[in-house]
C-alpha cells in the first residue's frame, strides 16, 4: 500500500463521480443510505449506550457504502447485504474496525461535550416557552438574539473540533478493512493522505458546498415562482439527503485515488489500484 499524490483538480472529479454513481443507480444508493441511517437510529434508541453504540458503527457503515460505490462503478447492483462488508473479513479486522468505532465515538462524545459548555440551553428554553413555535413575541424577545449567537458559536466550535477528527477517520476504516492496517497506523496514514492532498480535498469539499447551495437556490427559485415558500422548506430535507448520499457514493473514489496496493495480487474485496 502506498500513498498517491493527486492534483487539486481531482477533487472536482470525485464530486462528479459521486453524482454520476448516484444518478446511475439512485434507488440503490438512496435505499442503502436510508438503511444505514435507519439502523443507526434504531441502535441509538437502546437505553444508556444506544447513542454511543450508533457512533461505533459509523466506520463500518462507511466501508459498506464505499463497497456499494465500488460495485456500482463496476456496473453491478449493490445488494443490501453489502452494508455488512466490514464485518465479513477476518476476526482480527472486525475487532480492529470495532476499535476504530470506539475511538470515533469517544472523539464525537468529547466534541459534543466541549461544545455544549458554550450553550446553557437558553435557546431551547425560549422556544419551549413559546410552545415550540417562532411566534412574534419570541422574535421580539431580546434574549433570542443572544441565545441564537451562543447556539451558532456552539455549532462553529463543534465544526472546528470535528475537522481533525474527520481527517483522521476519513480513510482509516478503508485502510483497516482492505489493507489490514493497524488502527493507530490507519489514523496516521489517513491524516497524511488528506494533508498531502490538501488541494484536492479542499476542491472536493467546496464542490459539495457549491452543489448544496445551488440546489437550495433552485428550490427557492421554484418557491418564488409558485408563490409558496413551503415548497422550498419541504424540499430542503430530501434534497440535502440526496446530496449526502452522493457524498457517500464519492468516498470510495477518494480512497481509490489516494492509495494504491503494492501487493502482487489485489484481494477480491479490495478496490483496484488507480495506477
N, C-alpha and C positions, 0 to 999 in steps of 0.2 A: 504494500500500500504506500503510495506516495502522494504528496500534495501537488496540485496543479495551480499555477498562477494564470488567471484568465484576464482578458482585457475588460475594461469597465463596461463596454457595450454588451457584454454577456448578460449583465443584469436585466436589460430590456428583453433579451432572448428568453430568459427564464420566465418573465412575466407573460410573454406571448405564448410560451409553451403551456403554462398553466391555463390560460384562457382557451387555447386550442384543445387541450385534453378535456377540459370541462365540457365545451360545446360539442366535442366528438362523442361523448357518452354522458350527457347531462343527468339522465335518470340514475345511472350507476353511481356517479360521484355524489350527487345530492343525497341518494339513499345511503351510501356508506358514511358520509359526513353526518347525516342525521342519526344513523345508528350509533356512531361514536358518541355524539352529544347525548343521545338518549341513555346509552349505557353509563356514561359518567354521571348523568343526572340521577339515575336510579341508585347508583352506588353512593352518591352523596347524601341520599336520604337515610342511609343507615345511621343509627344513633351513635353519637360520640365520635366515631372515627370516619364517618362517611365522607365528609369533605376532604379530609387528608388522603383517604384511600383513592378517591377520584383523581386527585392530583398525581398520585403514584402511578396511575395507569396512563398518564398523558404520553410519556416517552414511548411506551409500547404501542399506543394508538397511532402515534406519529409514524412509526415504522410500518404499521398496517396501511396507512394512507399512501405512504411512499411506494409500497409494494403494489398497491392498486394503480398508481400512476404509471409504474413500470409496465404492468400488464396492458394498460390502455395504450401506452406508446408503442407496444408491440402488436397492436390491433387485436388484443384479446379482451374479453369482457371480464372485469374483476368481480368475482363472486363474494358474497358477504363474509365467508369464512376467512378471507384474506386479511380481515382486521385482526385476526389472532396470529398473524405471521410471526410476531416477536416471541410467542410462546411455543413455537413449533420447532425451535432449534434444540441444541443440546441443553441439558440441565444447567451446565455452567453458564451458558449465555443467558438463559432465562433468569438465573439468580442475579447475574450482572445487570440485566435490564431492570429487575425489580429494585436493585440497589440504586441504580440511576434514578428510578422513580422516587425512591425515598429521599434522595438528595434534592431532587427537583421540588418535591412537596415541602421539604424543610425550607428551601430558599423562598418559595412563594409565601409560606406562612410568615416568615420573618419580614418580608416586604410588606405584607398586609398589616402586620402588627406595627411596623415602623410608621407606615402611612397613616394608620388610624390614630396615632398620637396627635396628629395635626387637626383632627376633627372631633369635637366634643359632642357630636350628634345634634347640634343646634338646627341644621338644615332639615334633617328628618323630623325633628320635633315640631318645627314650624309648619311643615307640610301636613303632618299628622293633626296638628291643632286645627287646621282648616279642612279637615275631612279628606286629606289626600288629594285635593284639587287646587289648581292655581287660580284662586279667587282674586278679585280686585283688591280685597282687603289684604291678602297675603302679598301681592305685588307692591302694595303701598307701604308695607312694613319695612322700616329702615334696617331692621335686623336681617332681612332677607339677603341684601347685598353682601353684608359681612359674612353671613353663613355660606353664601354661594362662593365667595372668594376663598374661604377656608376649604371648601369642598374641591374647588379647582386646584388649589395648591396641593391638596392631598393626592389628587389624581396625577398631577405633574410629578410629584415626588415618587409615586409608585411606578410611573413610566420610566423615570431616570434610574431607579433602583433595579427595575426589571431588565434594562438593556444589557448589562453584563451577564445576567443570568441567561438571557436569550442567546447571547454569543457563545457562552459555554455549552449550552444544551442544543444548539442548532443542528450540529452533525453528530453529537455524541450517541444518540440512540442507534443511528445507522452504522456508526463505526463499531459499536458493541455487537450489533446483530450480524452484519455482513462481513466484518473483518475480524471479529473476535478480539477487539482491542480492549484491554482492561479499563475499568470505569474511570480511574484517575487520568490515564493517558487519553481516553476518548474526550474528556472535557478539555484537556490541554490542546489536543490536535484540532478540536472543533474551533476553539478560540483562535488558534494560529491560522486556520483556513479562512476564517471570516476576516481577521485583521490584515492578513496578507493580500486579501482580495477586497479591500475596503471599497474601492471604486465600484466594482460590480455589485456589491451588496447595497451600496448607497443608491445606485440607479434602480436596483430591484425594489428597494423599499419605497423610493419616490414614485416608481411606476404604479405600485398598488395604491398609494395615496392619491395620485392623479386620477387613476381609474375610478376610485371610490367617489372622489369629488365630482367627476364628470357624470357618474351615474346619479348622484343626488341632484345635481343641477338639472339633469334631464327630467327627473321626477318633478322638481319644482316648476320647470317649464310646462310640463303637461298639466300640472295642477293649476297653473296660471291660465292656461288656455281653456280649461273647463270651468274655471272659477271655483275650484273646490280644493282647499289646502289639505283636506283629509286624504286626498289621493296620494299626495307626497308622503304624508305621515304614515299611511298604511303600507306604502310600498317600500319604505326605507329598510324595514327589517328583512323582508325576503331578499331584497337586492343586496344588502350587506351580508346576509347569509350565503348568497350565491358567490359573492366576491371572496368570502372567507374560504369557501370550497375550492375556488380557483387557486388561492394561495396554497392550500393543502396539496392541490394537484401539482403545483410547481416545486414542492420541496424536494422531490426526487431528482429533478433536473439540477438543482443547486448542489446536491451531494454528488451526483454523477460527474459533473464537470469540475468539482473541487478536489476530487480524489480519484485515483485510478489504481488498479491492482497490479502489483509487480510479481504475482504468482504465475507459475507456468500454466495453471488451469484455473479458470474462474468458476467457483461453485455455482450450481444451478440456481440457487436462491440469491445470488449476488448480482447487482446491476452491472451491466457490461462496461468495460473501460471506455473512456471517451477518446483515448489515443488511437 
